[in-house]
Amino acid sequence: MKLDLLVFAVHPDDAELSCGGILLAEKMKGKKTGVVDLTQGELGTRGNAETRKAEASAAAKILQLDIRDNLQLADGFFKNDEEHQRKVIAAIRKYQPEIIFCNAPEDRHPDHGRSAKLVADAAFLSGLRKIITTDNGTIQEAWRPKYVFNFIQDKYLQPDFVIDISGVMEKKLEAIKAYGTQFHNPDLNEPQTYISSPDFLESVIYRSKMFGKMIGVNYAEGFISKKMIGFNSFDPFIKENT
């Protein structure tokens, strides 16, 4: 299935936390959307690979994703090498997205920055025809997305642009809370972690409010782009204020 937007997230719940709003907002506009989780999040203190899989499936329904896949790379130990790049290339060619979103280029968790570089490198290599990959025995066509954007995670990074998600913020939080083992849940007999405190989800909301304030809306998500973004008309800006 060809997608418009595809998120590569190193851990299940990264997509929901950082770009769940844009996935929901674009889905409402008729776009085809998907998430490919690189790992199963099996090294997480709370829950396990099976619970994370079930939670990711529940969150995918809330986000109304067209596909959700998992490459089952080794949590914490995957590398940005040929073996792993080929797996990401095969996924890019399978879904042929116009736009890719991936993890923050640097962050508290070392997997985030490493996966961002892995996906960015694979996105470029995916356009080279002499790199051969297959899907169910069929040779895949080369494909390079038009844009690769990084979402912003725990560490504050200055966004290159922000997108209004005010109309879907409540649904985004519902998708995050589908990960019952990971976030605040007083009924769960699990060790407390950095992200399971009530303050963590509040910080997600505050970050969205801060990005929203930058453009005069209630909530927004911020993204980083290495590629210059251009437009060919001031009409959208003029119409918005008339």
N, CA, C and O of each residue as an XYZ file, in Angstrom:
968
protein
N       0.835     -1.204      0.000
C       0.000      0.000      0.000
C       0.870      1.255      0.000
O       1.765      1.395      0.834
N       0.608      2.160     -0.932
C       1.348      3.412     -0.972
C       0.777      4.377      0.065
O      -0.438      4.550      0.166
N       1.674      5.005      0.836
C       1.264      5.930      1.883
C       1.669      7.359      1.536
O       2.604      7.590      0.770
N       0.951      8.300      2.114
C       1.338      9.707      2.017
C       2.367     10.052      3.089
O       3.388     10.677      2.803
N       2.092      9.643      4.321
C       2.965      9.915      5.455
C       3.326      8.603      6.146
O       2.456      7.775      6.416
N       4.617      8.419      6.429
C       5.071      7.225      7.136
C       6.013      7.641      8.258
O       6.980      8.371      8.037
N       5.720      7.170      9.456
C       6.558      7.438     10.626
C       7.424      6.223     10.903
O       6.921      5.102     10.987
N       8.725      6.441     11.046
C       9.627      5.423     11.567
C       9.956      5.813     13.004
O      10.633      6.813     13.246
N       9.475      5.021     13.948
C       9.682      5.310     15.369
C      10.471      4.167     15.991
O      10.129      3.000     15.804
N      11.514      4.494     16.722
C      12.368      3.425     17.237
C      11.669      2.581     18.298
O      11.916      1.379     18.392
N      10.798      3.196     19.098
C      10.060      2.454     20.126
C       8.553      2.647     19.936
O       8.112      3.744     19.592
N       7.763      1.597     20.155
C       6.313      1.797     20.188
C       5.979      2.839     21.262
O       6.428      2.711     22.401
N       5.240      3.811     20.935
C       4.765      4.995     21.678
C       5.505      6.267     21.289
O       5.017      7.357     21.586
N       6.677      6.176     20.630
C       7.369      7.388     20.174
C       6.513      8.178     19.189
O       6.435      9.404     19.272
N       5.876      7.478     18.263
C       5.053      8.160     17.262
C       3.872      8.865     17.922
O       3.565     10.013     17.600
N       3.217      8.175     18.841
C       2.045      8.748     19.499
C       2.420     10.012     20.270
O       1.705     11.013     20.219
N       3.546      9.959     20.985
C       3.973     11.084     21.812
C       4.356     12.304     20.983
O       4.065     13.438     21.365
N       5.007     12.069     19.852
C       5.665     13.173     19.150
C       4.978     13.645     17.878
O       5.102     14.811     17.504
N       4.255     12.753     17.209
C       3.583     13.188     15.975
C       2.215     12.520     15.804
O       1.694     12.436     14.692
N       1.644     12.049     16.904
C       0.301     11.479     16.833
C      -0.714     12.481     16.337
O      -1.672     12.119     15.653
N      -0.508     13.747     16.680
C      -1.444     14.781     16.251
C      -1.454     14.974     14.749
O      -2.519     15.068     14.139
N      -0.276     15.033     14.147
C      -0.224     15.240     12.696
C      -0.764     14.026     11.957
O      -1.379     14.171     10.901
N      -0.540     12.822     12.501
C      -1.108     11.626     11.878
C      -2.635     11.689     11.876
O      -3.273     11.364     10.875
N      -3.209     12.105     12.990
C      -4.662     12.221     13.085
C      -5.191     13.336     12.179
O      -6.180     13.157     11.467
N      -4.514     14.493     12.217
C      -4.989     15.637     11.436
C      -4.948     15.346      9.943
O      -5.874     15.701      9.214
N      -3.877     14.700      9.485
C      -3.767     14.399      8.054
C      -4.710     13.273      7.648
O      -5.202     13.253      6.520
N      -4.963     12.343      8.550
C      -5.933     11.286      8.256
C      -7.316     11.885      8.023
O      -8.062     11.432      7.154
N      -7.650     12.909      8.809
C      -8.942     13.568      8.651
C      -9.050     14.286      7.312
O     -10.151     14.582      6.849
N      -7.900     14.568      6.685
C      -7.886     15.209      5.371
C      -7.819     14.188      4.238
O      -7.681     14.551      3.070
N      -7.917     12.909      4.594
C      -7.946     11.874      3.569
C      -6.610     11.267      3.210
O      -6.525     10.487      2.262
N      -5.550     11.612      3.953
C      -4.234     11.061      3.663
C      -4.128      9.624      4.156
O      -4.814      9.227      5.098
N      -3.265      8.852      3.511
C      -2.945      7.498      3.967
C      -1.707      7.576      4.862
O      -0.683      8.140      4.478
N      -1.820      7.008      6.048
C      -0.774      7.160      7.055
C      -0.366      5.811      7.635
O      -1.141      4.854      7.627
N       0.860      5.753      8.136
C       1.327      4.512      8.745
C       2.489      4.742      9.684
O       3.126      5.796      9.670
N       2.755      3.732     10.502
C       3.882      3.749     11.436
C       4.639      2.438     11.306
O       4.047      1.359     11.311
N       5.959      2.547     11.187
C       6.826      1.385     11.265
C       7.683      1.547     12.520
O       8.554      2.415     12.570
N       7.442      0.721     13.520
C       8.267      0.726     14.722
C       9.521     -0.097     14.447
O       9.439     -1.210     13.928
N      10.671      0.450     14.792
C      11.918     -0.260     14.510
C      12.152     -1.407     15.482
O      12.643     -2.463     15.083
N      11.806     -1.213     16.758
C      12.005     -2.250     17.765
C      10.686     -2.540     18.471
O       9.683     -1.860     18.254
N      10.708     -3.553     19.307
C       9.522     -3.893     20.100
C       9.541     -3.224     21.474
O       8.646     -3.447     22.288
N      10.560     -2.405     21.730
C      10.661     -1.761     23.040
C      10.884     -2.753     24.159
O      10.458     -2.534     25.293
N      11.558     -3.852     23.832
C      11.671     -4.957     24.785
C      12.564     -4.676     25.980
O      12.516     -5.413     26.965
N      13.377     -3.632     25.919
C      14.244     -3.306     27.054
C      13.578     -2.358     28.042
O      14.172     -2.017     29.065
N      12.371     -1.933     27.756
C      11.668     -1.038     28.671
C      11.471     -1.670     30.038
O      11.224     -2.872     30.141
N      11.582     -0.858     31.095
C      11.453     -1.362     32.464
C      10.074     -1.952     32.721
O       9.944     -2.969     33.403
N       9.061     -1.319     32.180
C       7.681     -1.749     32.400
C       7.149     -2.461     31.158
O       7.462     -2.086     30.028
N       6.348     -3.483     31.387
C       5.781     -4.240     30.275
C       6.812     -5.099     29.584
O       7.918     -5.288     30.092
N       6.449     -5.626     28.411
C       7.350     -6.481     27.635
C       6.953     -6.382     26.168
O       6.052     -5.623     25.811
N       7.621     -7.143     25.331
C       7.370     -7.063     23.894
C       5.915     -7.371     23.553
O       5.336     -6.737     22.670
N       5.327     -8.334     24.244
C       3.939     -8.713     23.950
C       2.952     -7.628     24.354
O       2.024     -7.320     23.607
N       3.150     -7.043     25.542
C       2.229     -5.979     25.956
C       2.393     -4.753     25.073
O       1.410     -4.089     24.743
N       3.638     -4.445     24.687
C       3.858     -3.292     23.817
C       3.209     -3.510     22.450
O       2.697     -2.567     21.845
N       3.230     -4.742     21.969
C       2.596     -5.050     20.679
C       1.094     -4.813     20.755
O       0.506     -4.213     19.855
N       0.472     -5.290     21.840
C      -0.968     -5.108     22.011
C      -1.317     -3.626     22.150
O      -2.314     -3.161     21.597
N      -0.497     -2.896     22.887
C      -0.742     -1.468     23.077
C      -0.576     -0.702     21.765
O      -1.356      0.201     21.463
N       0.444     -1.067     20.991
C       0.662     -0.413     19.693
C      -0.511     -0.650     18.754
O      -0.903      0.242     18.001
N      -1.069     -1.857     18.803
C      -2.221     -2.183     17.969
C      -3.436     -1.343     18.374
O      -4.169     -0.846     17.518
N      -3.643     -1.189     19.697
C      -4.765     -0.387     20.180
C      -4.587      1.079     19.794
O      -5.544      1.744     19.399
N      -3.360      1.577     19.910
C      -3.089      2.969     19.554
C      -3.272      3.192     18.053
O      -3.748      4.247     17.635
N      -2.893      2.199     17.242
C      -3.038      2.314     15.789
C      -4.503      2.497     15.398
O      -4.807      3.236     14.462
N      -5.402      1.831     16.103
C      -6.828      1.981     15.822
C      -7.311      3.385     16.158
O      -8.121      3.967     15.436
N      -6.805      3.920     17.261
C      -7.192      5.284     17.647
C      -6.682      6.295     16.635
O      -7.379      7.250     16.294
N      -5.450      6.079     16.152
C      -4.855      6.973     15.163
C      -5.398      6.734     13.755
O      -5.112      7.505     12.840
N      -6.182      5.665     13.580
C      -6.776      5.306     12.287
C      -5.698      5.082     11.221
O      -5.853      5.500     10.074
N      -4.610      4.422     11.611
C      -3.512      4.168     10.688
C      -3.926      3.182      9.607
O      -4.720      2.273      9.849
N      -3.383      3.372      8.425
C      -3.622      2.405      7.349
C      -2.736      1.176      7.515
O      -3.125      0.071      7.137
N      -1.546      1.368      8.080
C      -0.672      0.219      8.376
C       0.105      0.497      9.653
O       0.391      1.649      9.980
N       0.442     -0.556     10.365
C       1.440     -0.477     11.436
C       2.296     -1.730     11.338
O       1.782     -2.849     11.307
N       3.602     -1.530     11.290
C       4.541     -2.637     11.087
C       5.630     -2.534     12.142
O       5.777     -1.500     12.793
N       6.394     -3.608     12.310
C       7.505     -3.605     13.263
C       8.667     -4.380     12.650
O       8.509     -5.539     12.268
N       9.835     -3.741     12.555
C      11.001     -4.381     11.951
C      11.742     -5.290     12.918
O      12.633     -6.032     12.505
N      11.388     -5.245     14.203
C      11.965     -6.123     15.239
C      13.495     -6.044     15.279
O      14.178     -7.059     15.415
N      14.018     -4.816     15.158
C      15.440     -4.613     15.400
C      15.690     -4.729     16.903
O      14.757     -4.621     17.698
N      16.933     -4.946     17.288
C      17.267     -5.148     18.698
C      17.217     -3.824     19.456
O      18.013     -2.922     19.195
N      16.292     -3.715     20.379
C      16.156     -2.518     21.194
C      17.488     -2.245     21.907
O      18.029     -3.119     22.585
N      17.999     -1.042     21.747
C      19.228     -0.658     22.415
C      20.504     -1.037     21.692
O      21.554     -0.455     21.963
N      20.445     -2.005     20.771
C      21.659     -2.541     20.167
C      21.678     -2.524     18.640
O      22.641     -2.994     18.034
N      20.632     -1.992     18.011
C      20.654     -1.903     16.550
C      21.751     -0.921     16.129
O      22.178     -0.073     16.913
N      22.195     -1.051     14.884
C      23.271     -0.209     14.378
C      22.855      0.460     13.075
O      21.933      0.009     12.395
N      23.533      1.519     12.749
C      23.340      2.159     11.450
C      24.366      1.555     10.497
O      25.373      2.181     10.165
N      24.090      0.331     10.066
C      24.997     -0.367      9.155
C      24.198     -0.904      7.970
O      22.985     -0.712      7.895
N      24.876     -1.569      7.057
C      24.208     -2.029      5.842
C      23.029     -2.954      6.142
O      21.965     -2.823      5.537
N      23.215     -3.875      7.061
C      22.141     -4.827      7.373
C      20.866     -4.107      7.800
O      19.776     -4.415      7.319
N      21.013     -3.159      8.695
C      19.839     -2.461      9.204
C      19.300     -1.453      8.191
O      18.088     -1.264      8.092
N      20.182     -0.812      7.445
C      19.733      0.114      6.413
C      18.891     -0.604      5.365
O      17.881     -0.069      4.907
N      19.296     -1.799      4.989
C      18.528     -2.551      3.987
C      17.114     -2.882      4.496
O      16.164     -2.897      3.713
N      16.974     -3.142      5.782
C      15.642     -3.428      6.327
C      14.755     -2.186      6.260
O      13.571     -2.277      5.933
N      15.331     -1.035      6.568
C      14.556      0.200      6.489
C      14.267      0.556      5.028
O      13.165      0.997      4.702
N      15.249      0.366      4.156
C      15.041      0.626      2.724
C      13.878     -0.213      2.194
O      13.025      0.289      1.462
N      13.850     -1.485      2.565
C      12.771     -2.367      2.095
C      11.411     -1.852      2.550
O      10.438     -1.922      1.799
N      11.336     -1.328      3.791
C      10.066     -0.787      4.286
C       9.686      0.486      3.541
O       8.515      0.690      3.223
N      10.660      1.341      3.260
C      10.381      2.567      2.510
C       9.860      2.226      1.117
O       8.882      2.811      0.652
N      10.508      1.294      0.468
C      10.087      0.918     -0.888
C       8.739      0.201     -0.882
O       7.981      0.298     -1.847
N       8.446     -0.497      0.171
C       7.159     -1.203      0.267
C       5.997     -0.212      0.349
O       4.960     -0.419     -0.282
N       6.166      0.862      1.125
C       5.063      1.793      1.380
C       5.169      3.092      0.588
O       4.206      3.858      0.535
N       6.315      3.354     -0.026
C       6.510      4.500     -0.928
C       5.915      5.808     -0.390
O       5.097      6.432     -1.066
N       6.306      6.222      0.793
C       5.743      7.461      1.358
C       6.284      8.702      0.677
O       7.427      8.723      0.221
N       5.465      9.730      0.610
C       5.917     11.031      0.125
C       6.727     11.742      1.211
O       7.702     12.435      0.920
N       6.308     11.558      2.470
C       6.963     12.204      3.603
C       7.251     11.163      4.681
O       6.409     10.320      4.991
N       8.449     11.238      5.243
C       8.833     10.374      6.363
C       9.051     11.253      7.593
O       9.654     12.323      7.507
N       8.552     10.788      8.732
C       8.860     11.382     10.028
C       9.692     10.365     10.809
O       9.407      9.168     10.773
N      10.721     10.844     11.516
C      11.531      9.919     12.319
C      11.952     10.601     13.609
O      11.633     11.767     13.846
N      12.670      9.861     14.437
C      13.020     10.318     15.778
C      13.875     11.584     15.779
O      14.426     11.994     14.756
N      13.964     12.183     16.958
C      14.758     13.396     17.141
C      16.226     13.122     16.836
O      16.724     12.041     17.151
N      16.929     14.076     16.231
C      18.338     13.861     15.887
C      19.246     13.716     17.101
O      20.325     13.133     16.996
N      18.826     14.236     18.248
C      19.531     14.014     19.516
C      18.504     14.082     20.627
O      17.543     14.848     20.559
N      18.721     13.256     21.670
C      17.723     13.202     22.727
C      18.290     12.484     23.949
O      19.410     11.974     23.934
N      17.481     12.462     25.003
C      17.856     11.779     26.254
C      18.169     10.316     26.009
O      19.147      9.801     26.551
N      17.366      9.631     25.205
C      17.566      8.204     24.921
C      18.479      8.066     23.708
O      18.158      8.604     22.648
N      19.614      7.358     23.827
C      20.542      7.260     22.692
C      19.962      6.571     21.466
O      20.435      6.808     20.355
N      18.946      5.722     21.636
C      18.315      5.076     20.485
C      17.685      6.095     19.541
O      17.622      5.865     18.334
N      17.221      7.216     20.081
C      16.488      8.183     19.265
C      17.367      8.790     18.184
O      17.026      8.756     17.001
N      18.499      9.345     18.597
C      19.395      9.950     17.614
C      19.972      8.941     16.637
O      20.123      9.231     15.450
N      20.298      7.743     17.143
C      20.867      6.712     16.269
C      19.856      6.262     15.222
O      20.212      6.041     14.064
N      18.608      6.127     15.625
C      17.582      5.705     14.670
C      17.289      6.809     13.657
O      16.985      6.522     12.499
N      17.378      8.076     14.085
C      17.144      9.186     13.165
C      18.163      9.162     12.029
O      17.808      9.372     10.869
N      19.416      8.908     12.357
C      20.460      8.844     11.337
C      20.268      7.616     10.453
O      20.462      7.687      9.240
N      19.889      6.491     11.055
C      19.635      5.269     10.289
C      18.547      5.506      9.250
O      18.712      5.141      8.086
N      17.438      6.113      9.659
C      16.314      6.332      8.744
C      16.681      7.355      7.667
O      16.343      7.171      6.498
N      17.364      8.423      8.054
C      17.754      9.437      7.073
C      18.691      8.852      6.016
O      18.534      9.123      4.826
N      19.658      8.054      6.448
C      20.576      7.429      5.491
C      19.834      6.455      4.578
O      20.064      6.429      3.369
N      18.944      5.657      5.165
C      18.198      4.670      4.383
C      17.266      5.359      3.390
O      17.070      4.865      2.280
N      16.689      6.495      3.782
C      15.783      7.218      2.888
C      16.506      7.685      1.631
O      15.940      7.666      0.538
N      17.763      8.106      1.790
C      18.536      8.503      0.610
C      18.914      7.274     -0.227
O      18.727      7.259     -1.444
N      19.442      6.255      0.436
C      19.885      5.058     -0.281
C      18.730      4.357     -0.988
O      18.936      3.696     -2.006
N      17.523      4.496     -0.459
C      16.349      3.858     -1.051
C      16.089      4.334     -2.471
O      15.416      3.650     -3.242
N      16.615      5.498     -2.820
C      16.421      6.015     -4.169
C      17.452      5.533     -5.174
O      17.369      5.880     -6.352
N      18.420      4.742     -4.735
C      19.469      4.252     -5.626
C      19.054      2.909     -6.228
O      18.869      1.932     -5.502
N      18.912      2.862     -7.525
C      18.378      1.670     -8.200
C      19.292      0.460     -8.104
O      18.825     -0.676     -8.181
N      20.590      0.689     -7.936
C      21.512     -0.444     -7.904
C      21.550     -1.147     -6.549
O      22.207     -2.177     -6.401
N      20.848     -0.595     -5.565
C      20.655     -1.303     -4.296
C      19.410     -2.160     -4.451
O      18.306     -1.641     -4.612
N      19.591     -3.463     -4.404
C      18.487     -4.399     -4.662
C      17.889     -4.877     -3.342
O      18.604     -5.362     -2.465
N      16.585     -4.735     -3.213
C      15.845     -5.297     -2.084
C      14.624     -6.031     -2.637
O      14.179     -5.767     -3.753
N      14.099     -6.944     -1.849
C      12.939     -7.717     -2.298
C      11.837     -7.706     -1.250
O      12.089     -7.500     -0.062
N      10.634     -7.928     -1.702
C       9.474     -8.070     -0.825
C       8.707     -9.299     -1.286
O       8.123     -9.307     -2.369
N       8.714    -10.338     -0.457
C       8.083    -11.613     -0.816
C       8.612    -12.154     -2.145
O       7.861    -12.682     -2.964
N       9.912    -12.009     -2.332
C      10.555    -12.557     -3.522
C      10.521    -11.670     -4.750
O      11.121    -12.007     -5.771
N       9.833    -10.544     -4.671
C       9.741     -9.624     -5.804
C      10.707     -8.464     -5.603
O      10.748     -7.861     -4.530
N      11.480     -8.155     -6.632
C      12.412     -7.033     -6.542
C      11.638     -5.720     -6.435
O      10.718     -5.463     -7.212
N      12.019     -4.903     -5.474
C      11.323     -3.644     -5.242
C      11.868     -2.517     -6.125
O      13.041     -2.510     -6.500
N      10.995     -1.577     -6.442
C      11.413     -0.390     -7.178
C      12.096      0.595     -6.234
O      11.744      0.688     -5.058
N      13.071      1.325     -6.761
C      13.708      2.378     -5.968
C      12.673      3.449     -5.621
O      11.776      3.741     -6.411
N      12.813      4.027     -4.432
C      11.880      5.073     -4.002
C      12.571      5.979     -2.999
O      13.186      5.501     -2.046
N      12.474      7.272     -3.208
C      13.014      8.236     -2.256
C      11.925      9.223     -1.883
O      11.343      9.851     -2.767
N      11.632      9.380     -0.599
C      10.599     10.343     -0.187
C      11.029     11.772     -0.484
O      12.219     12.068     -0.586
N      10.049     12.647     -0.620
C      10.347     14.050     -0.899
C      10.970     14.750      0.306
O      11.837     15.612      0.156
N      10.520     14.371      1.504
C      11.010     15.012      2.724
C      11.211     13.966      3.819
O      10.492     12.970      3.889
N      12.207     14.218      4.673
C      12.396     13.471      5.911
C      12.420     14.499      7.040
O      13.313     15.345      7.095
N      11.442     14.424      7.935
C      11.344     15.354      9.056
C      11.612     14.620     10.363
O      11.215     13.467     10.531
N      12.288     15.297     11.284
C      12.480     14.755     12.635
C      11.434     15.341     13.562
O      11.185     16.546     13.537
N      10.821     14.500     14.378
C       9.972     15.052     15.424
C      10.831     15.368     16.647
O      11.976     14.926     16.742
N      10.274     16.126     17.571
C      10.993     16.591     18.757
C      10.484     15.810     19.958
O       9.276     15.667     20.151
N      11.418     15.304     20.769
C      11.031     14.398     21.853
C      11.315     15.015     23.220
O      10.895     16.143     23.475
N      12.006     14.317     24.090
C      12.166     14.785     25.458
C      12.997     16.069     25.529
O      12.584     17.030     26.178
N      14.140     16.099     24.884
C      15.004     17.281     24.881
C      14.414     18.352     23.971
O      14.004     18.059     22.847
N      14.370     19.591     24.454
C      13.839     20.661     23.613
C      14.829     20.970     22.495
O      16.004     21.238     22.749
N      14.345     20.931     21.265
C      15.093     21.348     20.089
C      14.248     22.379     19.359
O      13.026     22.244     19.288
N      14.884     23.398     18.820
C      14.150     24.445     18.119
C      13.535     23.880     16.844
O      14.264     23.381     15.986
N      12.219     23.947     16.697
C      11.590     23.420     15.474
C      11.817     24.337     14.288
O      11.939     25.551     14.454
N      11.876     23.771     13.101
C      11.909     24.556     11.867
C      10.507     24.962     11.446
O      10.319     25.970     10.765
N       9.522     24.169     11.856
C       8.125     24.529     11.609
C       7.253     23.786     12.608
O       7.643     22.744     13.134
N       6.076     24.328     12.863
C       5.112     23.684     13.759
C       3.776     23.585     13.036
O       3.469     24.385     12.151
N       2.984     22.585     13.431
C       1.698     22.331     12.779
C       0.591     22.276     13.827
O       0.731     21.627     14.863
N      -0.490     22.956     13.546
C      -1.651     23.029     14.439
C      -2.294     21.653     14.599
O      -2.673     21.024     13.611
N      -2.417     21.185     15.843
C      -3.107     19.918     16.114
C      -4.245     20.123     17.130
O      -4.690     19.173     17.775
N      -4.703     21.368     17.261
C      -5.698     21.684     18.292
C      -6.938     20.806     18.200
O      -7.486     20.391     19.221
N      -7.379     20.522     16.982
C      -8.613     19.759     16.805
C      -8.506     18.288     17.139
O      -9.520     17.598     17.241
N      -7.269     17.790     17.313
C      -7.098     16.346     17.554
C      -6.301     16.068     18.825
O      -5.898     14.928     19.057
N      -6.064     17.089     19.655
C      -5.218     16.896     20.841
C      -5.777     15.852     21.792
O      -5.026     15.035     22.325
N      -7.070     15.867     22.011
C      -7.672     14.894     22.929
C      -7.500     13.463     22.408
O      -7.231     12.541     23.177
N      -7.659     13.297     21.106
C      -7.491     11.975     20.498
C      -6.026     11.532     20.570
O      -5.743     10.351     20.769
N      -5.109     12.465     20.409
C      -3.686     12.144     20.544
C      -3.400     11.611     21.945
O      -2.704     10.606     22.094
N      -3.932     12.277     22.976
C      -3.717     11.822     24.349
C      -4.333     10.449     24.573
O      -3.788      9.637     25.321
N      -5.456     10.188     23.935
C      -6.088      8.862     24.042
C      -5.160      7.788     23.469
O      -5.032      6.705     24.039
N      -4.518      8.093     22.344
C      -3.589      7.143     21.732
C      -2.378      6.909     22.632
O      -1.914      5.776     22.760
N      -1.863      7.968     23.255
C      -0.735      7.810     24.180
C      -1.127      6.922     25.355
O      -0.372      6.034     25.751
N      -2.289      7.161     25.898
C      -2.733      6.416     27.073
C      -3.067      4.955     26.763
O      -3.281      4.160     27.678
N      -3.112      4.600     25.477
C      -3.295      3.192     25.113
C      -2.113      2.353     25.615
O      -2.231      1.137     25.770
N      -0.981      3.006     25.867
C       0.194      2.310     26.409
C       0.086      2.278     27.933
O       0.796      2.992     28.641
N      -0.818      1.435     28.412
C      -1.115      1.390     29.841
C       0.043      0.951     30.709
O       0.095      1.313     31.884
N       0.975      0.181     30.166
C       2.121     -0.251     30.976
C       3.193      0.825     31.072
O       4.034      0.778     31.969
N       3.176      1.788     30.168
C       4.300      2.725     30.083
C       4.084      4.032     30.840
O       5.027      4.593     31.397
N       2.854      4.511     30.861
C       2.603      5.820     31.450
C       1.854      5.698     32.770
O       1.569      4.591     33.227
N       1.543      6.814     33.372
C       1.006      6.822     34.732
C      -0.232      5.935     34.858
O      -1.229      6.127     34.162
N      -0.144      4.978     35.748
C      -1.238      4.036     35.984
C      -1.117      3.532     37.426
O      -0.417      2.549     37.670
N      -1.786      4.188     38.388
C      -1.639      3.838     39.805
C      -2.074      2.414     40.139
O      -1.701      1.882     41.185
N      -2.856      1.798     39.266
C      -3.323      0.437     39.532
C      -2.334     -0.625     39.067
O      -2.536     -1.814     39.316
N      -1.273     -0.208     38.399
C      -0.322     -1.160     37.836
C       0.824     -1.401     38.815
O       1.447     -0.456     39.299
N       1.092     -2.660     39.098
C       2.170     -3.028     40.019
C       3.482     -3.166     39.249
O       3.984     -4.269     39.036
N       4.019     -2.027     38.840
C       5.272     -1.988     38.086
C       6.171     -0.920     38.687
O       5.671      0.006     39.327
N       7.500     -1.023     38.499
C       8.408      0.019     38.996
C       8.109      1.365     38.333
O       7.728      1.422     37.163
N       8.284      2.425     39.083
C       8.090      3.757     38.520
C       9.293      4.132     37.653
O      10.436      3.817     37.985
N       9.021      4.795     36.560
C      10.074      5.201     35.634
C       9.923      6.688     35.309
O       8.977      7.345     35.744
N      10.862      7.188     34.549
C      10.863      8.596     34.141
C       9.565      8.968     33.437
O       9.023     10.048     33.672
N       9.058      8.082     32.571
C       7.868      8.432     31.784
C       6.560      7.991     32.437
O       5.484      8.303     31.926
N       6.636      7.261     33.573
C       5.385      6.797     34.190
C       4.860      7.757     35.254
O       3.806      7.509     35.839
N       5.578      8.847     35.513
C       5.101      9.823     36.492
C       3.997     10.675     35.865
O       3.986     10.875     34.651
N       3.062     11.180     36.690
C       2.015     12.060     36.142
C       2.601     13.290     35.462
O       2.026     13.812     34.507
N       3.744     13.751     35.956
C       4.359     14.954     35.394
C       4.770     14.776     33.940
O       4.793     15.743     33.179
N       5.095     13.544     33.546
C       5.573     13.346     32.180
C       4.481     13.669     31.164
O       4.726     14.405     30.208
N       3.290     13.132     31.358
C       2.207     13.427     30.410
C       1.842     14.908     30.435
O       1.466     15.477     29.410
N       1.953     15.529     31.610
C       1.702     16.963     31.678
C       2.723     17.720     30.833
O       2.390     18.720     30.197
N       3.964     17.241     30.829
C       4.996     17.917     30.037
C       4.719     17.795     28.544
O       5.043     18.701     27.776
N       4.118     16.674     28.124
C       3.735     16.504     26.715
C       2.684     17.552     26.333
O       2.750     18.157     25.263
N       1.734     17.747     27.215
C       0.684     18.740     26.972
C       1.273     20.148     26.940
O       0.941     20.947     26.065
N       2.148     20.446     27.899
C       2.745     21.783     27.955
C       3.585     22.073     26.719
O       3.570     23.188     26.196
N       4.328     21.052     26.249
C       5.132     21.239     25.047
C       4.229     21.581     23.854
O       4.539     22.477     23.068
N       3.119     20.864     23.731
C       2.187     21.141     22.639
C       1.581     22.534     22.760
O       1.354     23.208     21.755
N       1.321     22.964     23.995
C       0.801     24.321     24.205
C       1.847     25.364     23.814
O       1.519     26.385     23.210
N       3.100     25.101     24.161
C       4.169     26.048     23.841
C       4.338     26.188     22.332
O       4.456     27.298     21.813
N       4.349     25.045     21.626
C       4.453     25.101     20.171
C       3.226     25.788     19.570
O       3.337     26.531     18.596
N       2.055     25.532     20.159
C       0.838     26.182     19.672
C       0.901     27.693     19.821
O       0.474     28.436     18.936
N       1.442     28.142     20.959
C       1.538     29.582     21.204
C       2.385     30.273     20.144
O       2.165     31.442     19.828
N       3.360     29.539     19.594
C       4.241     30.125     18.581
C       3.462     30.566     17.334
O       3.877     31.485     16.628
N       2.322     29.898     17.072
C       1.561     30.222     15.866
C       0.129     30.657     16.185
O      -0.718     30.735     15.295
N      -0.131     30.937     17.463
C      -1.428     31.476     17.838
C      -2.565     30.483     17.866
O      -3.713     30.844     17.606
N      -2.256     29.206     18.185
C      -3.298     28.185     18.313
C      -3.138     27.505     19.668
O      -2.186     27.781     20.399
N      -4.054     26.633     19.994
C      -4.015     25.991     21.313
C      -2.902     24.954     21.444
O      -2.191     24.927     22.447
N      -2.753     24.099     20.424
C      -1.775     23.019     20.496
C      -1.114     22.830     19.127
O      -1.749     23.005     18.087
N       0.159     22.471     19.148
C       0.866     22.198     17.896
C       1.987     21.203     18.158
O       2.396     20.994     19.300
N       2.470     20.600     17.097
C       3.648     19.733     17.148
C       4.755     20.375     16.311
O       4.490     20.997     15.282
N       5.998     20.215     16.769
C       7.124     20.830     16.088
C       7.999     19.806     15.388
O       8.131     18.668     15.840
N       8.600     20.228     14.272
C       9.427     19.322     13.473
C      10.683     20.032     12.979
O      10.732     21.258     12.881
N      11.685     19.233     12.676
C      12.962     19.714     12.186
C      13.151     19.205     10.766
O      12.837     18.054     10.463
N      13.664     20.067      9.897
C      13.905     19.680      8.510
C      15.293     20.139      8.082
O      15.641     21.308      8.242
N      16.086     19.214      7.537
C      17.378     19.593      6.981
C      17.211     20.203      5.589
O      18.086     20.925      5.111
N      16.092     19.909      4.950
C      15.815     20.416      3.617
C      14.997     21.692      3.715
O      14.047     21.771      4.493
N      15.367     22.691      2.923
C      14.617     23.943      2.922
C      13.186     23.701      2.444
O      12.956     23.014      1.449
N      12.231     24.281      3.172
C      10.822     24.170      2.809
C      10.386     25.481      2.157
O      10.589     26.556      2.721
N       9.794     25.390      0.978
C       9.364     26.584      0.265
C       7.876     26.567     -0.037
O       7.221     25.533      0.091
N       7.346     27.710     -0.435
C       5.960     27.796     -0.872
C       5.889     28.756     -2.039
O       6.785     29.579     -2.230
N       4.826     28.653     -2.821
C       4.759     29.430     -4.061
C       3.690     30.516     -4.050
O       3.420     31.139     -5.077
N       3.081     30.744     -2.879
C       2.036     31.762     -2.821
C       1.813     32.195     -1.381
O       1.964     31.403     -0.451
N       1.451     33.463     -1.209
C       1.073     33.970      0.106
C      -0.426     33.803      0.367
O      -0.916     34.201      1.424
N      -1.151     33.222     -0.579
C      -2.606     33.110     -0.455
C      -3.064     32.472      0.849
O      -3.963     33.008      1.497
N      -2.471     31.329      1.267
C      -2.957     30.729      2.515
C      -2.838     31.672      3.708
O      -3.699     31.670      4.587
N      -1.776     32.480      3.745
C      -1.567     33.398      4.860
C      -2.537     34.574      4.792
O      -3.049     35.027      5.815
N      -2.783     35.061      3.579
C      -3.686     36.193      3.403
C      -5.127     35.775      3.703
O      -5.845     36.485      4.406
N      -5.548     34.628      3.173
C      -6.925     34.160      3.380
C      -7.194     33.908      4.865
O      -8.297     34.140      5.360
N      -6.164     33.429      5.564
C      -6.337     33.105      6.972
C      -6.683     34.329      7.796
O      -7.371     34.226      8.812
N      -6.203     35.501      7.356
C      -6.386     36.719      8.149
C      -7.441     37.664      7.600
O      -7.569     38.797      8.062
N      -8.207     37.192      6.601
C      -9.240     38.068      6.023
C     -10.609     37.602      6.450
O     -11.612     38.205      6.070
